[in-house]
Amino acid sequence: MSKTTQTGPRKEGLTLRRAAPLIAIAIAAVLGYVFLRDYLIFESLRDNREALLTWRDQNYAFAAMCFVALYIAIVALSLPGAGMMTLTAGFMFGILGGMALSVTGASIGAMLIFLAVRVGLGDFLAERMDATGGKIAKVKHALNENEISVMFLLRLLPVVPFFVANVVPALVGVRFRNFVLTTVIGIVPGSFVFASVGNGLSQVFARGESPDLGIIFEPHILLPILGLAALAFLPVIIRAVRGSPLQIEDN
């Protein structure tokens, strides 16, 4: 009698079909850098400010939708100019309106690139990390046990590029729901600061000056953000001290 070996479903490796979203993003990022780098800059906003404000006043709802759509495309395709877009949001729609539109566009764009990376490479790489064992698997396991705290930390720290905070979680198997939660909430402080700076651009333009983006590193701005980051990381410290990490259970 021959023995039949039972095997689980065969896992698909890295194929051209799975890599297609990543290839498209990489091509779009290169093209965007080449063709858009001269447009998504402070000088472009300064030179077209009157036309932008007039268009906004005549088509407020449509302008807001166009802004969100453009922001989604910039983040999802990793194009340059996300910070400039938040400045523009504050300039065109005020502090709260600009912050809300920026958070909406940036969050949706981040979700799209997260899913693209997850489908294209994330699941494959996460499986390989688990299979290798050793320190790499332990680091991934520790991150997965503290997803919310680590993700909030990535979002709150102003030194972490937005693109990195979107791609790395997808590569190590962060849960999508935790990614969405920490993205939507975590980018609010930075968006508020940039929208506030953007809201004051009219006075800056009148003086012929450039906006001081270094304001985010001023103590009265940076310290509260660092305080939020420390608060987000506190559960990780408590778990390490107790020596028994708390699991984030799936519903």
C-alpha positions, 0 to 999 in steps of 0.5 A: 500500500502506498502512503498518501502524504497530507500537505497544507495549501501551497504558499505562493512565492514572490511572483511578478504578479504579486510584485506588480503593485510595488513595481508600479509604485516605484515607477510612479515615485521616480516619475513623480520626482522627475516631473513634480519636484518643481511644482510641489514646492514653496515657491510654486505655492507662493506664485499661485496663491491668488489663483488657488484662493480664488478657485477655492472660494468659487468651488470650495467643496470641489477644491476640498475633494480635489485636494484629498484626491491629490494627497491620496495619490501623493502618499499612495505612490510615494511622490514627493510633497506630502509636507508641502500638501499639508502646508497648502491645506492650512493655507487654503482651508484653515487650521482645523479644515486643513488638518482634517483634509490632510489626515483624510488624504494621508490616511487613505493613501497610507492604507493603499500603499500598505495593502500594496506592499502587503500583497506584493511582498509583505506576506512573503517576507513575513513568512520568511522572517518566521521561517528563519527563526533566531533573532530576526524572528524574535524581533518580528515577534516582539514588534507584533506583540506591541504593534499599537505602541510601536506604530504610534511611536513611528507616527509621532516622532517627526524624524521618521519619514512617512513613507518608511512608517507606511512600508515597514509595518507591511513588511513585518506583518502588522495587522491592518486594523492596528495600522489604520488606527495608529495612522489616523490618530498618530498623524494628527499632531504633526498635521496640526502643526503643519496646517498651523504654519500653512495658515500663516503663510499669507503674512509670510508671503506679504513679508517676502519670507519663507515659512519656518518649518523648524517650528516643529522642533521648538520646545513648545511644539516638540516636547508635547509630541515627544510626551505623546510618543513616550506615553505610547511607548509606556506599555512596551516598557511595562511589559518588558519590566513585568517580563510577560508581554500582553497580547493584542487579540484578534476579534 
